[in-house]
Structures are given as structure tokens and as C-alpha cells.
């Protein structure tokens, strides 16, 4: 990844390929023109205080995501200035929020692909701001090149350009403990989030359940995390009918991976459960043409849980975190589960499978019951679960459901705090009746309208009594099929990783769970 350093050096004397500054949208009193943000004073002075006018002449408005390039002033050791839009200018007594800084840094890092070194002179006023810029740089510079010339050609990044090699962050002293800690935290979280992105982007012929489990085992060994992998034999012996039923049609057997990070100072136990369908064809209820091509991303929930557990271990959080990765490949074959089949789940409850493409809730149900057996203080599951949630909230926002209103609100606040758009969704009791089955205890399908909420109600059936639980449906933001924006690349995004890490931090502080 891009290397990061903190510096308090004067901007003109820094040797780099570019200097990144911020520019905001002006108010009506400023005739709507761009306003140079704090951090760019040295550049503005070199333009005799006329930098805003120069940028306006070049078409800059300060809008979020906007990039304007101009030659550096005479006497600067960097040849280029990159002005990146921050959006609306904050009030007189408030600074730029972390997400504005994160997005601006991400846009700049992506724009500067192919550069060896860039100086980020964005409006950082505290350690949190430095952390946001660091996170934005590392996430924005991400590039997945493993399948381009076997990954050997370093010029395979952005249109033949390698990712930005080094970023120098101004605004914080290198020896300031708070700033240093913020950047170190950002680096850890970004590294694990980018690891999740790599997994999501890996083609399904190279990432089946067994391969995913092997990746988890290797990381667990490296970071002192206890790991247990249940293969087909162990799953059969244990009675994990949901996971086995989904994986029955594939030549690649399913797995349930348990990752356990423990802290000697922990007072809370948080369980994270991730849907890990390494490829989803829909099974016998085959997906129509045009809906299969991106289904390697159906393990994004498991990737997020995996990354969050490793991040918690690396950060040394004072909370016990157990991650459950429910891994299977959903394929049609002579041995596949059929619509109309009844599966006996790990909980003992029976499920009539009316649609084999509603498979994520089946593997999650087994994992949720296994997680519940340990009586954690709270369970959070993450899944690319329903197209209905995409219809409801779009491609950039995930839905949050829970069996506890206060916990749902706390999870929502954590998501918003780290810059992940989310929205609280209800679990209407009247929708439960639609899953009644004449054959089994419950069916895996209910009413079509409100399908995302129906899925949440199904999962609730497999959460142990008295355990606080939340469900994150990340079907929309998990995989970006459009162009990159902010610090979000095309392809796997690593959605929910930062939210899970923040929940773990809050649990460690006794503020949640």
C-alpha cells in the first residue's frame, strides 16, 4: 500500500510530484466562487492571495470530487498543485468533517496514480482529521492488479499507472502521540479493508469456500487469532443443514470458519457473522442472464467480518470478537437443493426452501445459531442479502435491522461516524406470517413487497433468546459497478468493515452492546 508519513515542514521546500490542497464552494456573499481551504496558505501567498481567482478561471467551483490541476508557483520544489473540491464550506466555528477530508484525499490519491510522492496540505485541525486524510489516501490509492500480467507488471494499476507510492500528511507533528495513533489506526483499518476488497474482487474459480478458509487461517496465524474450520464432514456431523443445503450443488464443499480474537482486559463479547457465498448462480432457481456476472461479490459480508476481526486484533481492542464466516458456493446440479426441499437447520428448526436463490439467509441462520450458543453480548451479521434493499436504498446505502431499537440506533450512529451511509429499517411483525409453511417450521420466502425486511425477520428466528442482534444488508454498496468516486473504487468496496471496527471499539469502551 501507499506509504504515509506525518510532517510539519514548509510546503515550498518539500520535494514531491504534487501538492494537494483543498478548495470549498463559496457562499452567496462570495459570488459563489471557490474558497481556498486552510492548509493551502503557502500556495495562496505565492499567488499573491489570488489563488481562488486562478482556480475559478480554470473552472473550479469547490464542488465535492472536483479536481483542478495547475503549475506550482515559482520557488516550490514540487511542480504541480492539485486542488480537490471539499464541497460546502463549514460554518465559522466548525471545521471540515472527517468524511469530506476522507473523500477529498481519496480523489486526490486516485488522480495521482503513477506518482511517487504527494504532499497533502488539506485542512486538518486535529488528530481525527489526520486519520481521515490518511484513510482516504490509502483507500483511494487502492488498485486490484493480481490478474494483470500475473501481477508482475507494476504499471498495471490505473490505466497503466501504479498506485501513488507515498503520501506526506501535513498538519500534525510526527511525534505527537494523538496524530501518530490516528494515522496508525487508519493504516490498520485501511489495510484490512483493502484485504477485503481483494477477496471480493478475486474470481470465484480462485476463491471457493476452501480457499477463503485457507486465507483466514493464514491471517489468523499471523495475528494471534484462534481459528476453527468446519468442513463438509464436520458440518454434517454437527447438523448444519442450512450451509450444507446451499453448498450441495457445488463440487466445492462449504465451510464454516470461526475466528476468535480475545483480550485479557475484555468485558464484552461481540459476535460478527458474515454471508460468504463465494459464487451465487441462484442454484436451481437460476438467476436470469445479466445477473450472474458480479456474483463473486456475494461473499462481501464474510470478507467484511474477516477484515474486522483481524483489524480488532491488530488494534489490540479490549473486547472479545468472534467472527463466523458462513462459506458456500450456490450452484445448480443433480445434487443441488431443489425448491420444495426441507432443510433441518443447526438450530433444529426446519425450513422449506421455496427459492434456492434466497440462500444467504440459510447459511446465516446456521452461523447465527452457532454464534448465539456462546451467549455474546451482541451479534451483528453482514450480508449482500436482498435486491429489495437495493431498490429501497440505492447503491450506496446499507440497511440496518435489529431486535433492539437502541442497538439499531447505535449501529447507525457508528456507521455514519465512520462515513458509511446507512439507514434504519423496521421489522414489521405482519410480514412474518408470509413465511408460514404447511410443511416446515418456516419457509425461506415470504411476501415479495418488503423482501429485505422479510429476510431480516427470517434471520431473527435464528438469534438466541435474549441476545441483542443487528443485521446489515449491504447488497447495494458492497460492489460498485459504476465509475470510482471519492475513495471508493470500481468493484469490491469493503462496505461495513469500518462500521464493524467502530462497533468493536465502542464495545471495548463499554458504550455499546
Secondary structure in CASP SS format (residue, H / E / C, confidence):
PFRMAT SS
TARGET T0000
AUTHOR 0000-0000-0000
METHOD secondary structure of the structure
MODEL  1
X C 1.00
X C 1.00
X E 1.00
X E 1.00
X E 1.00
X E 1.00
X E 1.00
X C 1.00
X C 1.00
X C 1.00
X H 1.00
X H 1.00
X H 1.00
X C 1.00
X C 1.00
X C 1.00
X C 1.00
X E 1.00
X E 1.00
X E 1.00
X E 1.00
X E 1.00
X E 1.00
X E 1.00
X E 1.00
X C 1.00
X C 1.00
X H 1.00
X H 1.00
X H 1.00
X C 1.00
X C 1.00
X C 1.00
X E 1.00
X E 1.00
X E 1.00
X C 1.00
X C 1.00
X C 1.00
X C 1.00
X H 1.00
X H 1.00
X H 1.00
X H 1.00
X H 1.00
X H 1.00
X C 1.00
X C 1.00
X C 1.00
X C 1.00
X H 1.00
X H 1.00
X H 1.00
X H 1.00
X H 1.00
X H 1.00
X H 1.00
X C 1.00
X C 1.00
X C 1.00
X C 1.00
X C 1.00
X C 1.00
X C 1.00
X C 1.00
X C 1.00
X E 1.00
X E 1.00
X E 1.00
X E 1.00
X E 1.00
X C 1.00
X C 1.00
X C 1.00
X C 1.00
X C 1.00
X C 1.00
X C 1.00
X C 1.00
X E 1.00
X E 1.00
X E 1.00
X E 1.00
X E 1.00
X E 1.00
X E 1.00
X E 1.00
X E 1.00
X C 1.00
X C 1.00
X C 1.00
X C 1.00
X C 1.00
X C 1.00
X C 1.00
X C 1.00
X C 1.00
X H 1.00
X H 1.00
X H 1.00
X H 1.00
X H 1.00
X H 1.00
X H 1.00
X H 1.00
X H 1.00
X H 1.00
X H 1.00
X H 1.00
X H 1.00
X H 1.00
X C 1.00
X C 1.00
X C 1.00
X C 1.00
X C 1.00
X E 1.00
X E 1.00
X E 1.00
X E 1.00
X E 1.00
X C 1.00
X C 1.00
X C 1.00
X C 1.00
X C 1.00
X H 1.00
X H 1.00
X H 1.00
X H 1.00
X H 1.00
X H 1.00
X H 1.00
X H 1.00
X H 1.00
X H 1.00
X H 1.00
X H 1.00
X H 1.00
X H 1.00
X C 1.00
X C 1.00
X C 1.00
X C 1.00
X C 1.00
X C 1.00
X C 1.00
X C 1.00
X H 1.00
X H 1.00
X H 1.00
X C 1.00
X C 1.00
X C 1.00
X C 1.00
X C 1.00
X C 1.00
X C 1.00
X C 1.00
X C 1.00
X C 1.00
X C 1.00
X C 1.00
X C 1.00
X C 1.00
X E 1.00
X E 1.00
X E 1.00
X E 1.00
X E 1.00
X C 1.00
X C 1.00
X C 1.00
X C 1.00
X C 1.00
X C 1.00
X H 1.00
X H 1.00
X H 1.00
X H 1.00
X H 1.00
X H 1.00
X H 1.00
X H 1.00
X H 1.00
X H 1.00
X H 1.00
X H 1.00
X H 1.00
X H 1.00
X H 1.00
X H 1.00
X H 1.00
X H 1.00
X H 1.00
X H 1.00
X H 1.00
X H 1.00
X H 1.00
X H 1.00
X H 1.00
X C 1.00
X C 1.00
X C 1.00
X C 1.00
X C 1.00
X C 1.00
X C 1.00
X H 1.00
X H 1.00
X H 1.00
X H 1.00
X H 1.00
X H 1.00
X H 1.00
X H 1.00
X H 1.00
X H 1.00
X H 1.00
X H 1.00
X H 1.00
X H 1.00
X H 1.00
X C 1.00
X C 1.00
X E 1.00
X E 1.00
X E 1.00
X E 1.00
X E 1.00
X C 1.00
X H 1.00
X H 1.00
X H 1.00
X H 1.00
X H 1.00
X H 1.00
X H 1.00
X C 1.00
X C 1.00
X H 1.00
X H 1.00
X H 1.00
X H 1.00
X H 1.00
X H 1.00
X H 1.00
X C 1.00
X C 1.00
X C 1.00
X C 1.00
X C 1.00
X C 1.00
X C 1.00
X E 1.00
X E 1.00
X E 1.00
X E 1.00
X E 1.00
X E 1.00
X E 1.00
X C 1.00
X C 1.00
X C 1.00
X C 1.00
X C 1.00
X C 1.00
X C 1.00
X E 1.00
X E 1.00
X E 1.00
X E 1.00
X E 1.00
X E 1.00
X E 1.00
X E 1.00
X E 1.00
X E 1.00
X E 1.00
X E 1.00
X C 1.00
X C 1.00
X C 1.00
X C 1.00
X C 1.00
X C 1.00
X C 1.00
X C 1.00
X C 1.00
X C 1.00
X C 1.00
X C 1.00
X C 1.00
X C 1.00
X H 1.00
X H 1.00
X H 1.00
X H 1.00
X H 1.00
X H 1.00
X H 1.00
X H 1.00
X H 1.00
X H 1.00
X H 1.00
X H 1.00
X H 1.00
X H 1.00
X H 1.00
X H 1.00
X H 1.00
X H 1.00
X H 1.00
X H 1.00
X H 1.00
X C 1.00
X C 1.00
X C 1.00
X C 1.00
X E 1.00
X E 1.00
X E 1.00
X E 1.00
X E 1.00
X E 1.00
X E 1.00
X E 1.00
X E 1.00
X E 1.00
X E 1.00
X C 1.00
X C 1.00
X C 1.00
X C 1.00
X C 1.00
X C 1.00
X C 1.00
X C 1.00
X C 1.00
X C 1.00
X C 1.00
X E 1.00
X E 1.00
X E 1.00
X C 1.00
X C 1.00
X C 1.00
X C 1.00
X C 1.00
X E 1.00
X E 1.00
X E 1.00
X C 1.00
X C 1.00
X C 1.00
X C 1.00
X C 1.00
X C 1.00
X C 1.00
X H 1.00
X H 1.00
X H 1.00
X H 1.00
X H 1.00
X H 1.00
X H 1.00
X H 1.00
X H 1.00
X H 1.00
X H 1.00
X H 1.00
X H 1.00
X C 1.00
X C 1.00
X C 1.00
X C 1.00
X C 1.00
X E 1.00
X E 1.00
X E 1.00
X E 1.00
X E 1.00
X E 1.00
X C 1.00
X C 1.00
X C 1.00
X H 1.00
X H 1.00
X H 1.00
X H 1.00
X H 1.00
X H 1.00
X H 1.00
X C 1.00
X C 1.00
X C 1.00
X C 1.00
X E 1.00
X E 1.00
X E 1.00
X E 1.00
X E 1.00
X C 1.00
X C 1.00
X H 1.00
X H 1.00
X H 1.00
X H 1.00
X H 1.00
X H 1.00
X H 1.00
X H 1.00
X H 1.00
X H 1.00
X H 1.00
X H 1.00
X H 1.00
X H 1.00
X C 1.00
X C 1.00
X C 1.00
X E 1.00
X E 1.00
X E 1.00
X C 1.00
X C 1.00
X C 1.00
X C 1.00
X H 1.00
X H 1.00
X H 1.00
X H 1.00
X H 1.00
X H 1.00
X H 1.00
X C 1.00
X C 1.00
X C 1.00
X C 1.00
X C 1.00
X C 1.00
X E 1.00
X E 1.00
X C 1.00
X C 1.00
X C 1.00
X C 1.00
X C 1.00
X C 1.00
X C 1.00
X H 1.00
X H 1.00
X H 1.00
X H 1.00
X H 1.00
X H 1.00
X H 1.00
X H 1.00
X H 1.00
X H 1.00
X C 1.00
X C 1.00
X C 1.00
X C 1.00
X C 1.00
X C 1.00
X C 1.00
X E 1.00
X E 1.00
X E 1.00
X E 1.00
X E 1.00
X E 1.00
X C 1.00
X C 1.00
X C 1.00
X C 1.00
X C 1.00
X E 1.00
X E 1.00
X C 1.00
X C 1.00
X C 1.00
X C 1.00
X E 1.00
X C 1.00
X C 1.00
X E 1.00
X C 1.00
X C 1.00
X E 1.00
X E 1.00
X C 1.00
X C 1.00
X C 1.00
X C 1.00
X H 1.00
X H 1.00
X H 1.00
X H 1.00
X H 1.00
X H 1.00
X H 1.00
X H 1.00
X H 1.00
X H 1.00
X H 1.00
X H 1.00
X C 1.00
X C 1.00
X C 1.00
X C 1.00
X C 1.00
END
